[in-house]
Amino acid sequence: MFLSELIPMEDALDILDKNQIIMETEIIDLKNSYLRVLSEEVYSFHDSPPFDKSAMDGYAVIASDTFGASPNAIKKLSIIDQIGAGDFSNKIINSGKAIRIATGAPIPKGADAVLMEEYTITNCKGSSDEFIEIHSQVTPGENVSFKGEDIKSGDLVVKDSTIIRPQEMGIIASAGISNIEVYKIPKVKLIITGNELINPTKKLEKAQIINSNQYVISSMIESCGAHVDVVSAKDIFEEVKKTLLDSSKYYDLIITTGGTAISKGDVVVDAVDSIGDVLFHGVALRPGKPVGFGIVADTPVFMLSGYPVAAMGQFDALVRNFLFKMQNIEFNPRKEKRRADVKIYSNLGRTDFIRSYADDEKVKAVLSRGSGILRSMIEANAYIIVDENQEGISKDEIVDVVFFESMNWNK
């Protein structure tokens, strides 16, 4: 069935590691950096906040002036100025004085705390004799955000090889940086092969099959932080070969579906072999034994099954890690412990990615069989991965479960 004997999953991953490519870098505007990957460490140019600032709307005061204040022991402070956000005051607060202050405004000289406005009553508002009655006390430093308490000048704020989320964008901006260096996004060409495939339609002719892989695999590629273009090709050797060669000129990675088994019309592996190198074809993996990997004109090529569930399993087992590493990100999906609800069968010498459904306590295999039964992936929310050296799983055994959602780029 295959160009060679089935190789263990571990050997296939080793071949992929030896042929791993890393994308070049580029400088982009920070506003366009969401879900991009930093290729350099980011250090702050200044303190954040850059000055002691108020954390509340209220009054800048000397904390000791408020000591002993309560609803039964009202104290009075004269208002000598007010400061809005983006403004400052040159006045110095002495004992018995206060300055009205907005959240984010600089703390004036002499003050060491901010009394929240709701603990005060204003009298003679707007006049030169304006004062407040206070019925609560504050301690030194209360409601004050001190200079550099978030970031200090020169601090490392974000490590390299970090996927940039909104919080990273915020701290990078606070560090005074508007342009950053990131890895380029991989451009992937997805080639769907098969004479029998047509686009979704309500009417099917004899021997026609709707092309679901173009939606399934393209969305999985995007879930790895890559861009994808999709093209279809007939099971014609020269057409497949030309499509591969043309794609290798403009794309960083090629993925094909269909044409990986040895049967009439399955030509993808032969086409890759004729213009490049097939490094493996056939892995001891279920679902998805007929999976291949090769190189065409220095461009890596993954050859996946035409059966949707097999292609999905092959992608998660082999391709996803490769795509993550192209942007220098380690693929480490979250594993959680669950109790096996039923006995799960598996053969020695084969790595099984078993479609499963897990709740908060237990997990069970989805019973739908076959590499083309897409419904089984709809009913499942996780994989149980059974190592090639393990012969099945006993009922009530504690197993590792990998949830589908934890495998995505933006998890």
Secondary structure, 3 states (H helix, E strand, C coil): CCCCCCECHHHHHHHHHHCCCCCCEEEEEHHHCCCCEECCCEECCCCECCCCEECCCEEEECHHHHCCCECCECEEEEEEEEECCCCCCCCCCCCCEEEEECCCCECCCCCCEEEEHHHEEEECCCCCCCEEEECCCCCCCCCEECCCCCECCCCEEECCCCECCHHHHHHHHHCCCCEEEEECCCEEEEEEECCCEECCCCCCCCCCEECCHHHHHHHHHHCCCCEEEEEEECCCHHHHHHHHHHHHHHCCEEEEECCCCCCCCCCHHHHHHHHCEEEEECECEECCCCCEEEEECCEEEEEECCCHHHHHHHHHHHHHHHHHHHCCCCCCCCEEEEEECCCECCCCCCEEEEEEEECCCEEEECCCCCCCCCHHHHHCCEEEEECCCCCCECCCCEEEEEEHHHHCCCC
